[in-house]
Amino acid sequence: MKDLNYQLKSLCERNLDGSRSTQAERFQLLQTMASHLNELGYRRMEVKSIKLKHVDAIEAAHQQVTYYERLLDK
């Protein structure tokens, strides 16, 4: 398991706020974001090293995919 994924998993296990479905959604979202960062080339990351530029990179990649999906639907 990648370091960031493992750290986020541990964080979710310690933070039990919300219902079980909320916890499961939070876990899935964080794991997906960590996987996307890895796909974008961000390696050896830790929870404490996540910055705004990483969130912006995920958002930009998502917008690009959404744009291409709209082009294919036309």
C-alpha positions as CSV (number, residue, x, y, z in Angstrom):
1,M,0.0,0.0,0.0
2,K,1.3,3.5,-0.8
3,D,2.4,5.6,2.1
4,L,-0.3,8.3,1.6
5,N,-3.1,5.7,1.3
6,Y,-1.9,4.0,4.4
7,Q,-1.7,7.2,6.4
8,L,-5.2,8.3,5.3
9,K,-6.6,4.9,6.2
10,S,-5.1,5.2,9.7
11,L,-6.5,8.7,10.0
12,C,-10.0,7.5,9.1
13,E,-9.7,4.6,11.6
14,R,-8.9,7.2,14.3
15,N,-11.5,9.7,13.3
16,L,-14.9,8.0,13.7
17,D,-17.1,11.1,13.4
18,G,-20.4,10.7,11.6
19,S,-22.4,7.6,10.7
20,R,-20.9,4.4,9.2
21,S,-21.9,5.5,5.8
22,T,-20.3,8.9,6.3
23,Q,-17.1,7.2,7.5
24,A,-17.1,4.9,4.5
25,E,-17.7,7.8,2.0
26,R,-14.9,9.8,3.7
27,F,-12.5,6.8,3.5
28,Q,-13.4,6.2,-0.2
29,L,-13.0,9.8,-1.1
30,L,-9.6,10.2,0.6
31,Q,-8.3,6.9,-1.0
32,T,-9.5,8.0,-4.4
33,M,-7.7,11.4,-4.0
34,A,-4.5,9.7,-2.9
35,S,-4.6,7.4,-5.9
36,H,-5.2,10.3,-8.3
37,L,-2.2,12.2,-6.8
38,N,-0.1,9.1,-7.4
39,E,-1.4,8.9,-11.0
40,L,-0.5,12.5,-11.5
41,G,3.1,11.8,-10.5
42,Y,3.2,12.9,-6.8
43,R,5.1,10.1,-5.1
44,R,6.2,9.6,-1.6
45,M,3.7,11.9,-0.2
46,E,2.5,12.1,3.4
47,V,-0.6,13.6,4.9
48,K,1.3,16.5,6.3
49,S,2.7,17.3,2.9
50,I,-0.6,17.8,1.1
51,K,-0.8,21.5,0.0
52,L,-3.2,23.6,-2.1
53,K,-1.3,22.8,-5.3
54,H,-2.1,19.1,-4.9
55,V,-5.8,19.9,-4.5
56,D,-5.6,22.2,-7.6
57,A,-3.9,19.4,-9.6
58,I,-6.7,16.9,-8.8
59,E,-9.3,19.6,-9.7
60,A,-7.6,20.4,-13.0
61,A,-7.3,16.7,-13.9
62,H,-11.0,16.2,-13.1
63,Q,-12.0,19.3,-15.2
64,Q,-10.0,18.0,-18.1
65,V,-11.6,14.6,-17.9
66,T,-15.1,16.2,-17.7
67,Y,-14.3,18.4,-20.7
68,Y,-13.3,15.4,-22.8
69,E,-16.4,13.4,-21.7
70,R,-18.6,16.3,-22.8
71,L,-16.9,16.4,-26.2
72,L,-17.5,12.7,-26.6
73,D,-21.2,13.0,-25.8
74,K,-21.8,15.5,-28.6
